[in-house]
C-alpha cells in the first residue's frame, strides 16, 4: 500500500541497505574519497535517479517527473567503492531531490551528538548543510574553482555507481521501457537490485564490456539534469528544509568557506 503524506505519495516499504555505524568504515570512506581529489572528511556521495514505471491507477500525476514520464525518484548514497550505503525508494517522480532527502533518515544521522563526523557531497539541487557540501555557485576566485573541481570529481562516484546499477539491471533503465508493476512492487525491486549491486561490487563482478560500451539513455539524461538543476540561491533552498535553522546554515557556510580558503 501507499499513502498520502503532506500531499505527497509515500510508499510503506523498507530497505536492507543502511548507512554503516562503524567508525572504521567511516574512516575508510574518508580516506578513500580523499584519494580521489583531496576532498576531506567525505563519508558518502548522494544523488537521486529516476526509475521509469507504468502510470499507476491511483494519483498517476504525482509520478510524472519533469522529464514527462512516470517514475520513482530514488535517493542513493554510496561510498568510495561505489557501494550503496543508503537507499530511499519511497517517493514518486515529481518529488524534488532536496525534499526527499529531508523526508529520509539521513539528516537524523548527522544530528548533534551523532557518531558521524564528516559530510556528504551532493549537487546544487541540495541545500547547503553542515553535513552536506554543495558546489560554490558562481565561483569568483581560483580557490573556489579548485573547490568545485574537487567536489565534482568526488561526487562523480555516485553517478558511476548509479550507471553500474542500471547496467547490471537493465530493468531499471528507461532504455528498456518501464516495468509493468505497481509503485510498491517497483520500490521493492529497486531495493533488491541495490542489494545485489553491492554484493557484485564486494565480489568484484564487473559489467560485461559490451554492456559498458552501450550508453544508458538514463545516464545521458542524468548529465543533462545536473546542468538544468534549479539555479535558485541557497536561501531559497534552505526554506525547502524547514528543520534547518539559520544558525545551522551559518555554520555550513563557514565550513564551506574554510574549504575554499
WOCOR-V726502 format. One record per backbone hydrogen bond with DSSP energy under -1.0 kcal/mol. NH is the residue of the N-H (numbers start at 1). CO is the residue of the C=O. If there is no record, write none. Layout:
nh->[NH	NH]
co->[CO	CO]
This chain:
nh->[3	5	8	10	11	12	13	26	27	28	29	30	31	32	33	34	35	36	37	38	43	45	46	47	49	51	53	54	62	63	64	65	68	71	72	73	74	75	76	77	78	79	82	85	86	87	88	93	94	95	100	101	102	109	110	111	114	119	120	121	122	126	129	133	145	146	147	148	149	150	151	152	153	154	155	156	157	158	160	161	162	163	164	165	166	167	168	169	172	173	176	177	181	186	187	188	189	190	191	192	193	194	195	196	197	198	199	200	201	202	203	205	212	213	220	221	222	223	224	225	226	227	228	237	238	239	241	244	249	250	251	252	253	254	255	256	257	258	259	260]
co->[10	8	5	3	90	1	11	22	23	24	25	26	27	28	29	30	31	33	33	34	119	78	121	76	74	72	70	179	59	60	61	69	65	63	51	91	49	88	47	86	45	83	79	77	77	17	75	71	62	92	96	97	98	106	107	108	111	41	131	44	133	123	132	120	141	142	143	144	145	146	147	148	149	150	151	152	154	155	156	157	158	159	160	161	162	163	164	165	169	170	173	174	179	182	183	184	185	186	187	188	189	190	191	192	193	194	195	196	197	198	199	200	208	209	216	217	218	219	220	221	222	223	224	233	234	235	238	241	245	246	247	248	249	250	251	252	253	254	255	256]
